[in-house]
Amino acid sequence: MRALNSIIGLDWKGGDAMPRRLKVYLIGSLRNPKIPEIGNRIRALGFEVFDDWFAAGPEADDKWRDYEKARGRTFREALQGLAADHVFRFDLEHLDECDIAVLYLPAGKSGHIELGYVIGRGKRGYIVLDNPERWDVMYKFADGVFDNIEELEEELKKVKRLEENTENLFGNGLVLASTSRHKLEATRMALNRLRIQTNIFPVAVESGINLQPFGLEEITLGALNRARDAKNKMPGFPALAVENGIIKVSSKFIDLAVCALVLPDEKVMLSTSGGIEIPKDAVKLAESQGFDKITVGKVISDKFGGLATDPHSTLTAGKISRKELIAEAISIVLSQAILQLQNHEE
């Protein structure tokens, strides 16, 4: 598999194997004596917790300010100093490593910036309130806002179960029944969207259908053939396949993708992407030349330019790509597989 990645010039490892424990960055005030207690309560749930910043003591920021002023430096100049750089890089390293951030109020500007940074990187962020007098609408950016630590604990238990189920399904890797760049990138997008860290193993397989699938039945058959073939090549792993094709809706022609996921227990799950209307004359021309010989994408590329493998971008003036639509279908089927496992266990 490493050789294949080298050939196509991509590293499709979606991250190292899933960590055994999720890491929580606990954000708060240096003056809040409850921080160590809160950290220990989260650790008791089975999480790794970073709250080591609290060891600096309640006067750390004041002492830094006083030291820099004694040197004759302004706040802006102090931010460029070694002390500020050391503390910043120390905290940033753990912000980058964490899976979840918890802002335990009260907290100042730095704490809120840290939470926003984590959420902006696509990670979970939560806030535990302290009955604030001033209400802030932008707390809606957080994945959850709670009145007390007990509510946060219940949420973290759910997250832990969800992550355990995700790891059970995909922790060892996901076989992708294709070496297509569009499908590889779409799979990576979907995994990132769902916060799944795993390895993607692309394998070359055949669909067993026409080069240009037509009709929902043929499209679905192609996806299933690919997924099952890929799973046979790498038993024990869930196998994911995507097949694009044309369906007729009333008098219109729509291109959409069918996504098939075959789980290790042979259970099959399906989803579809959104669709793009395809010009009728392009479909008819491809049909006249033979759906076994040419794709509608090639016809559109010859007439309008663009990639034959991505007529979606051509037909939407670059606004919507095939990759984005495929990622949508993959996200749906993966999330439903995880939810189904969780519901079964509950």
C-alpha positions as CSV (number, residue, x, y, z in Angstrom):
1,M,0.0,0.0,0.0
2,R,2.9,2.3,0.8
3,A,4.2,1.7,-2.7
4,L,0.9,2.6,-4.3
5,N,0.8,5.9,-2.3
6,S,4.3,6.6,-3.6
7,I,3.2,5.9,-7.2
8,I,0.3,8.3,-7.1
9,G,2.2,10.9,-5.2
10,L,-0.1,11.0,-2.2
11,D,0.1,10.2,1.5
12,W,-3.3,9.0,2.3
13,K,-2.7,8.1,5.9
14,G,-5.4,9.8,7.7
15,G,-3.3,10.0,10.9
16,D,-1.8,7.4,13.2
17,A,-3.9,4.7,14.6
18,M,-6.5,6.1,17.0
19,P,-5.2,7.1,20.4
20,R,-6.2,4.9,23.2
21,R,-7.3,7.9,25.2
22,L,-8.8,11.1,24.0
23,K,-6.9,14.2,25.1
24,V,-8.8,17.1,26.7
25,Y,-7.3,20.5,27.0
26,L,-8.8,22.1,30.1
27,I,-9.0,25.9,29.7
28,G,-9.6,28.2,32.7
29,S,-8.2,30.8,35.0
30,L,-4.9,30.6,36.9
31,R,-6.8,32.1,39.8
32,N,-9.5,29.3,39.9
33,P,-8.5,26.7,42.5
34,K,-11.1,24.3,41.1
35,I,-9.1,23.6,38.0
36,P,-7.1,20.6,39.4
37,E,-10.3,19.1,40.7
38,I,-12.1,19.5,37.4
39,G,-9.1,17.9,35.6
40,N,-9.2,14.9,37.9
41,R,-12.9,14.4,37.4
42,I,-12.4,14.3,33.6
43,R,-9.4,12.0,34.0
44,A,-11.7,9.6,36.0
45,L,-13.8,9.3,32.9
46,G,-10.8,7.8,31.0
47,F,-9.5,10.9,29.3
48,E,-6.0,12.3,29.2
49,V,-6.2,15.9,30.5
50,F,-3.8,18.8,29.9
51,D,-4.1,21.3,32.8
52,D,-0.4,21.6,33.5
53,W,-0.5,25.3,32.7
54,F,-2.1,25.8,36.1
55,A,1.2,24.9,37.9
56,A,2.5,28.4,37.0
57,G,0.4,29.8,39.8
58,P,-2.2,32.6,40.2
59,E,0.2,35.5,39.7
60,A,2.1,34.1,36.7
61,D,0.7,36.7,34.2
62,D,1.2,39.6,36.7
63,K,4.8,38.5,37.4
64,W,5.5,38.3,33.6
65,R,4.1,41.8,33.1
66,D,6.1,43.3,36.0
67,Y,9.3,41.7,34.8
68,E,8.8,43.0,31.2
69,K,8.0,46.5,32.5
70,A,11.1,46.5,34.6
71,R,13.0,45.9,31.5
72,G,11.4,48.9,29.9
73,R,9.4,46.9,27.4
74,T,5.8,47.6,26.2
75,F,3.2,44.9,26.0
76,R,3.7,44.6,22.3
77,E,7.5,44.2,22.8
78,A,7.0,41.7,25.6
79,L,5.0,39.5,23.3
80,Q,8.1,39.1,21.2
81,G,10.2,38.1,24.2
82,L,11.5,34.6,25.1
83,A,9.3,34.2,28.1
84,A,6.1,34.8,26.1
85,D,7.3,32.7,23.2
86,H,8.1,29.8,25.5
87,V,4.7,29.8,27.2
88,F,2.8,30.3,23.9
89,R,4.6,27.4,22.2
90,F,4.1,25.1,25.3
91,D,0.3,25.7,25.3
92,L,0.1,25.6,21.5
93,E,1.7,22.2,21.3
94,H,-1.0,20.8,23.6
95,L,-3.8,22.7,21.9
96,D,-2.7,21.1,18.6
97,E,-2.5,17.6,20.2
98,C,-5.9,17.7,22.0
99,D,-9.1,16.2,20.7
100,I,-11.4,18.2,22.9
101,A,-11.2,21.6,24.6
102,V,-13.2,22.5,27.7
103,L,-13.5,26.1,28.8
104,Y,-14.3,26.2,32.5
105,L,-15.4,29.7,33.4
106,P,-14.5,32.2,34.6
107,A,-11.7,32.7,32.1
108,G,-10.2,35.7,30.3
109,K,-9.4,36.7,26.8
110,S,-6.7,34.0,26.3
111,G,-9.0,31.2,27.3
112,H,-11.6,32.3,24.9
113,I,-9.1,32.6,22.1
114,E,-7.8,29.1,22.9
115,L,-11.3,27.6,22.7
116,G,-11.9,29.4,19.4
117,Y,-8.6,28.1,18.0
118,V,-9.5,24.5,18.9
119,I,-13.0,24.8,17.4
120,G,-11.6,26.4,14.3
121,R,-9.4,23.4,13.8
122,G,-12.5,21.2,13.6
123,K,-12.3,19.7,17.1
124,R,-14.9,19.6,19.8
125,G,-15.2,22.5,22.2
126,Y,-17.3,22.9,25.3
127,I,-18.1,25.6,27.8
128,V,-19.0,25.2,31.5
129,L,-20.7,28.4,32.7
130,D,-20.3,30.2,36.0
131,N,-23.7,31.9,36.0
132,P,-22.4,34.9,34.0
133,E,-24.1,38.3,34.3
134,R,-23.2,39.1,30.7
135,W,-24.6,36.7,28.1
136,D,-22.7,36.1,24.9
137,V,-24.4,34.8,21.7
138,M,-21.1,33.7,20.2
139,Y,-20.9,30.8,22.7
140,K,-23.0,29.1,20.1
141,F,-19.7,28.2,18.3
142,A,-19.2,25.6,21.1
143,D,-20.4,22.0,20.7
144,G,-22.1,22.3,24.0
145,V,-22.7,24.8,26.8
146,F,-23.4,23.5,30.3
147,D,-24.4,24.9,33.6
148,N,-22.2,22.5,35.7
149,I,-19.5,19.9,35.6
150,E,-22.0,17.1,35.9
151,E,-23.7,18.0,32.6
152,L,-20.2,18.1,31.0
153,E,-19.4,14.7,32.4
154,E,-22.5,13.2,30.8
155,E,-21.6,14.7,27.4
156,L,-18.0,13.4,27.7
157,K,-19.2,9.9,28.4
158,K,-21.3,10.0,25.2
159,V,-18.3,11.3,23.2
160,K,-16.1,8.5,24.7
161,R,-18.7,5.8,23.7
162,L,-18.9,7.4,20.2
163,E,-15.2,7.4,19.8
164,E,-14.9,3.8,21.0
165,N,-17.5,2.7,18.5
166,T,-15.7,4.6,15.8
167,E,-12.4,3.0,16.7
168,N,-14.0,-0.4,16.7
169,L,-15.3,0.1,13.2
170,F,-12.5,2.1,11.6
171,G,-9.5,2.2,14.0
172,N,-7.5,-0.4,12.0
173,G,-8.1,1.3,8.7
174,L,-10.6,1.8,5.9
175,V,-10.2,0.1,2.5
176,L,-11.2,2.4,-0.4
177,A,-12.2,0.6,-3.6
178,S,-10.4,3.0,-5.9
179,T,-7.1,4.8,-6.5
180,S,-8.9,7.8,-8.0
181,R,-7.7,11.1,-6.7
182,H,-11.2,12.6,-6.5
183,K,-12.3,9.6,-4.3
184,L,-9.2,9.6,-2.2
185,E,-9.5,13.3,-1.5
186,A,-13.3,13.0,-0.8
187,T,-12.7,10.2,1.7
188,R,-10.1,12.3,3.5
189,M,-12.6,15.2,3.6
190,A,-15.3,13.0,5.0
191,L,-13.0,11.5,7.7
192,N,-11.9,14.9,8.7
193,R,-15.5,16.1,8.9
194,L,-16.4,13.2,11.1
195,R,-13.2,13.6,13.2
196,I,-12.1,10.0,12.3
197,Q,-8.4,9.4,12.4
198,T,-7.5,6.2,10.5
199,N,-5.5,4.8,7.6
200,I,-7.0,4.8,4.1
201,F,-5.9,1.8,2.0
202,P,-6.7,2.4,-1.7
203,V,-7.0,-0.7,-3.9
204,A,-7.7,-1.0,-7.6
205,V,-10.9,-2.9,-8.3
206,E,-13.3,-3.3,-11.2
207,S,-17.0,-2.2,-11.1
208,G,-18.2,-5.0,-13.5
209,I,-20.5,-2.5,-15.2
210,N,-20.4,0.0,-18.1
211,L,-17.8,2.7,-18.1
212,Q,-20.8,5.1,-17.9
213,P,-23.3,3.7,-15.5
214,F,-26.9,4.6,-16.3
215,G,-29.8,4.1,-13.9
216,L,-29.8,3.8,-10.1
217,E,-29.7,0.0,-10.3
218,E,-26.6,-0.2,-12.4
219,I,-24.9,2.6,-10.3
220,T,-25.6,0.7,-7.1
221,L,-24.4,-2.6,-8.5
222,G,-21.1,-1.0,-9.5
223,A,-20.6,0.4,-6.0
224,L,-21.4,-2.9,-4.4
225,N,-19.1,-4.8,-6.8
226,R,-16.3,-2.5,-6.0
227,A,-16.8,-2.6,-2.2
228,R,-17.1,-6.4,-2.1
229,D,-14.0,-6.9,-4.3
230,A,-12.0,-4.5,-2.1
231,K,-13.1,-6.3,1.0
232,N,-12.1,-9.6,-0.5
233,K,-8.6,-8.2,-1.2
234,M,-8.3,-6.9,2.4
235,P,-10.5,-9.1,4.7
236,G,-11.2,-7.8,8.2
237,F,-11.4,-4.2,7.1
238,P,-14.5,-2.1,6.3
239,A,-14.6,-1.4,2.6
240,L,-15.9,1.8,1.0
241,A,-16.8,2.2,-2.7
242,V,-18.2,5.1,-4.7
243,E,-19.8,4.9,-8.1
244,N,-21.0,7.9,-10.1
245,G,-23.7,7.5,-12.8
246,I,-26.6,9.1,-14.6
247,I,-30.2,8.7,-13.6
248,K,-33.3,10.0,-15.4
249,V,-35.7,12.1,-13.4
250,S,-38.8,13.0,-15.4
251,S,-37.3,14.4,-18.6
252,K,-34.0,15.4,-16.9
253,F,-30.7,13.6,-16.5
254,I,-28.9,13.8,-13.1
255,D,-25.4,12.7,-12.2
256,L,-25.1,11.4,-8.6
257,A,-22.9,9.1,-6.6
258,V,-23.9,5.9,-4.8
259,C,-21.7,5.1,-1.8
260,A,-21.5,1.5,-0.5
261,L,-19.9,0.5,2.8
262,V,-19.3,-3.2,3.5
263,L,-18.6,-3.8,7.2
264,P,-16.4,-6.6,8.5
265,D,-19.5,-8.6,9.4
266,E,-20.6,-8.3,5.8
267,K,-23.4,-5.9,6.6
268,V,-24.0,-3.4,3.7
269,M,-24.9,0.3,4.0
270,L,-25.7,2.6,1.2
271,S,-26.0,6.4,0.7
272,T,-26.2,8.8,-2.2
273,S,-24.8,12.2,-2.9
274,G,-26.6,15.3,-4.2
275,G,-27.0,15.4,-7.9
276,I,-26.0,17.7,-10.8
277,E,-28.2,18.1,-13.9
278,I,-26.4,16.9,-17.0
279,P,-27.2,18.4,-20.5
280,K,-29.5,16.0,-22.4
281,D,-27.4,16.3,-25.6
282,A,-24.3,15.1,-23.7
283,V,-26.1,12.1,-22.4
284,K,-27.5,11.2,-25.8
285,L,-24.1,11.6,-27.5
286,A,-22.4,9.3,-25.0
287,E,-25.2,6.8,-25.4
288,S,-24.9,6.8,-29.2
289,Q,-21.2,6.1,-28.9
290,G,-21.8,3.5,-26.3
291,F,-21.9,3.7,-22.5
292,D,-19.4,0.9,-22.4
293,K,-16.9,3.1,-24.4
294,I,-17.2,6.7,-23.2
295,T,-18.5,8.7,-20.2
296,V,-20.7,11.7,-20.2
297,G,-17.9,13.5,-18.4
298,K,-15.6,13.0,-21.4
299,V,-18.3,14.4,-23.8
300,I,-18.7,17.5,-21.6
301,S,-14.9,17.9,-21.3
302,D,-14.6,17.8,-25.1
303,K,-17.3,20.4,-25.6
304,F,-16.7,22.8,-22.6
305,G,-13.3,21.9,-21.3
306,G,-12.5,21.0,-17.8
307,L,-11.7,17.5,-16.4
308,A,-13.6,14.5,-17.8
309,T,-13.6,13.1,-14.3
310,D,-15.2,16.2,-12.8
311,P,-18.0,17.6,-15.1
312,H,-19.6,18.8,-11.9
313,S,-17.1,21.6,-11.5
314,T,-17.6,22.5,-15.2
315,L,-21.3,22.6,-15.0
316,T,-21.4,24.7,-11.8
317,A,-18.7,27.2,-12.9
318,G,-16.3,25.7,-10.3
319,K,-18.7,26.2,-7.4
320,I,-19.4,22.5,-6.7
321,S,-16.9,19.7,-7.4
322,R,-17.4,16.0,-7.7
323,K,-15.1,15.6,-4.7
324,E,-17.4,17.6,-2.5
325,L,-20.5,15.7,-3.5
326,I,-18.7,12.3,-3.0
327,A,-17.5,13.5,0.4
328,E,-21.1,14.2,1.3
329,A,-22.2,10.7,0.5
330,I,-19.2,9.1,2.3
331,S,-19.9,11.3,5.4
332,I,-23.5,10.1,5.5
333,V,-22.8,6.3,5.2
334,L,-19.9,6.4,7.7
335,S,-21.9,8.4,10.3
336,Q,-24.9,6.1,10.0
337,A,-22.7,3.0,10.4
338,I,-21.3,4.5,13.7
339,L,-24.7,5.5,15.0
340,Q,-26.2,2.1,14.2
341,L,-23.5,0.4,16.1
342,Q,-24.0,2.7,19.1
343,N,-27.8,2.2,19.0
344,H,-27.3,-1.5,18.9
345,E,-25.0,-1.5,22.0
346,E,-27.4,0.7,23.9
